Amino acid sequence: MGPELGFAVCFPEAGRPEPEAVSMPSTHKKVIVRKMDRDSVSGYVSPAQFVNEGKLELLNTAGNVVAMDLREIKGVYFVREFGDSESLTRKTFTSRPRSEGLWVRLRFKDNEILEGLMPADLTQTTPEGFLVNPPDQRSNTQRIFVPRAAIADLALLAVITTPSRRQPLPAPTEENLQDELFHLPLDPGSRPN
């Protein structure tokens, strides 16, 4: 009896493959959900898939999973900390944004205005709503998910891109600079002015 066999006899489950575990998200993001009636709920969402069949799946701070209808939600504010307010100090850009993306202005159904940057790649948008980066990146709110049902109007203000880097022209040598400036072919019969 070899050492491997003795181990398998004493611990029969050691020789069997483990059952596959259900993949659970390794992280949850802190959010404050603002509802249409101005009420708010704090909790955690899975960043990969927090919207399922028209409902937001939220793990509230009491540890209960809550499904909220997207039609009741004004915005899902991804925040750094729960204690700080999710309300934005600045809702519009003071100048042209520096980051790449689509500079948009959202008008909510209650006529509140919010500007932000969306990804320039529209394949990253979902049918349920839009992820918007707010104007003040140093505030407590890092990103906002806005359901389509909460928006009355969305306007594209600009497409922000980085300037393309042009290839520099080859540097001229000193020899050919002077030659090109002063040696022009002249007709022998012409006179200078």
N, C-alpha and C positions, 0 to 999 in steps of 0.2 A: 504494500500500500504506500503510494508516493505521498508527498506532502500535499499536493494539489487535491488528491482524492480524499484525504482525511479532512481537509478544510471543507470540501463540498458535502461530506457526510454529516459533519457537525452543523454546518450552516447551509441547508439545501437551497435557500434562496440566493446564495452567493453565485451559483452557476447559471441562474436564470437572468435574462435581460430585464431591466427595470421597465415598468410600464411607462409609456410616454406621458409626460406631464402636459397639462393644458397650458398653453403659452399665455401668461399674464403680462401686462405691461410692467416694465421694471420701474417706471417713474410715473408719478401723477403730478400735474401742474396745478398750482394754486389759482383759483379763479373767484371772482365775485360776479354773480349773475344779476344784472339789472333787468327787472321785469317792466312791462309796459305800464303797470300801475305804480311805478316808482319804488316798489318794494325791492329788496336785494337779498340774495342768498349766497353765503360763502361755502366753498367746498373745493373738491379736487376733481379733475377730469383726466382721462387718458389722452395724451397729446396725439396719438395715432388715430383714434376713432372715438370722438366724444359725441358725435351725432349719429343716431341710429333710428331709422324709420320715422324721421320728422320729430324726434325727441332728443333732448340733451340728457345724457346720462351723467349724473353728478353724484359724487360721494360727499355728502354734507359733513360738517364738522362733528356731528354726533355719531358718524360712522354708518349712516343709512344711505342706501342707494336710492336716489330720487330721479324719476324720469319727468322732465319738464317739456311741455309742448313748445316748439319753436315760435309759434304764433303769439305766445305770451311773453317772449323774451325780447328786450330791446338790444342787449349786448352782453357778450361774455367777455369780461375783462381779465386777461391773464396778468396777475399781479406778482410783485416780489414778496410782499408781506400782507397779511390780512388786516393788521392793525391800521395801516395807512389807508387813506381814502382812495377809492378807484376813480373819483372824479378828476378830470384833467384840469390842470392849471391853464393850459393853452390848448385850444381846440382847432386852431388854424396855424399854418406856418407863417412866420414873420418874414421869411425870404424864401428863395428857391431852395428846395431840399437838396442835400448833398448826396444822399444815397440813391442808388438806382431803383427804378420802379415806376409804377403808374401813380401820378399825383392825382388823387380824387377828392371830390367834395361830396359828402353824403348829407342828405336832408332826411331826417327821420319823420315819421308820421306826426309827431308832436311839434314839428318845425325846428327842432334842435339841429344845428349845423356842426359837422365834424369833418375835418380834412385829415388825410392820411396817405400813406404809401402802400400800394398793393404790389404783389410780385408782377413783373412785366410778362411772365410766362402765365398766360391765362389757363393753361392746363392744370395749374395748381389750385384753381378755384373749385369750390364744390357747388353742387346745385342748391344746397341749403342756404348758403350765405358766403360772406367774404371775410378774409382775414386782413386786417388793416393795421399797419404800424402807426401809432399816434405821432403828432408833431414833436412832443417833448419826450425824447428817449430816456431822459434822466428821471422822469417821474416814476411813481410806483407802478403804473400801468405799462407793461411791455408790449402788448399786442391786444387787439380787440377782434372778436368774432362777431360779425353783425349779420343776423338772419335776414334773408331777402324780404320776409314779411314785415320787418320793422322799417324798411326804407321806402320813403315816398319818391325820392329822386337821387340819382347817382350821376355826377358830372365828371368827366375826365378833364383835368386842368392842363396836364402836360405829361409827356413821356420823358422821364429823366434817365439819361444814359451817360456813361463816362465818355469823355472825348476820345475819339480814335487816335491811336498813336501812329502818326505818319512816319514813314521811313525818311530819315534825313538825307538830303542831297549829298552826293560825294563832294568832299572838300576839294576845291580847285588847287592845283599846284601853282607855285609862284611863276613858273616859266610861262605857262599858257595864259595867265591872267594879263600880263603886259602885252603879249603878242596879239591877243584878241582885241585889245583896246586901241592900239595904235597902228597896226599893220592892216590897213584896208587896201584892197586892190583898187588902184586909180587908173583911169584912162589917161594915157600919155598926152592926149590932145586937150584934156580939160585943164582949166585954170582954177586955182583956189579962189574963193570969194574974198 
